[in-house]
């Protein structure tokens, strides 16, 4: 209905917008910057998420962030008030496990990421127990000269890692000099926003490695549809009746475009202006970055959830009553 129009949700006629929302069966939510910021829920996100679920729509949380294991991520969401079970949470770690399983991978995995993704990979049956090579006070030149790599390592996975140091980068690059070692990453996001500050994300580290080893990584988180597992190919979710709510153009909105989903951008005016500029430019190759709809906060979506269940006649009565009250005021 609104394909790549970047329409402002709160400016649409309420009945039209409510009818649109009524046709949505599955809603895919992002996490940081969409539902929460670290351990603080975004304003009205909990009530909106739970209200959507109460309407009988399927709610999925889909994220590239693998700092926490899938189980702990589910517990975090629940502790913040979101009514969600572990089957409703999908992360890039699951996509990586599925990719390695499909390839019948049996070697070790070197993970440049938090303990969460290591737990999920081990749970899926993969060995992440690779000896951590320490410099022991050596200069980086001495460290590289004495570097001995494990011949059983067959993949390097790059995820967000808040404790990574330069030696980790050196080790990963030297494994990836071997073209038979898989180069995988959870996503292309360059940074993780934290208030007014920025923390390097998986995309920054993967890009640095790419420059050094002259190899592109296989991106297995969003925008790759593989993060959804078998949900798409099994027909369990229908693309035309699925909505992605996200805050990034290159990850969330492109993900929606690739999968054939509808998209709602929830972000600040700066991101909106970027999307509008791309739309105005009219470059077809870039149009996948343009969302169908935009809203600055969740409040208008909550209003639509109420309007969705209200008969059209009631909406008309309310509208007439409001107009009559306005006329009386003017008189």
Buried (B, 14 or more C-beta within 10 A) or exposed (E): EBEBEBBEBBEBEBBEBBBBBBEBBBBBBBBBBBBBBEEEBBEBBBBBBBBBBEBEBBBBBBBBBBBBBBBBBBBBBBEBBBBBEEEBBBBBBBBBBBBBEEEEBEBBBBBBBBBBBBBBBBBBEBBBEBEEBEBEEEEEEEBBEEEEBBEEBBBBBBBBBEEBEEBBBBBBBBBBEEEEBBBBBBBBBBEBBEEEEEEBBBBBBBBBBBEBBEBEBBBBBBBBBBBBBEBBEEEEBEBEBBBBBBBBBBBBBBBBBEBEBBBBBBBEEEBBEBBBEBBEEEEEEEBBBBBBBBBBBBBBBBBBBEBBEBEEEEBEEEEEEEEEEEEEEEE
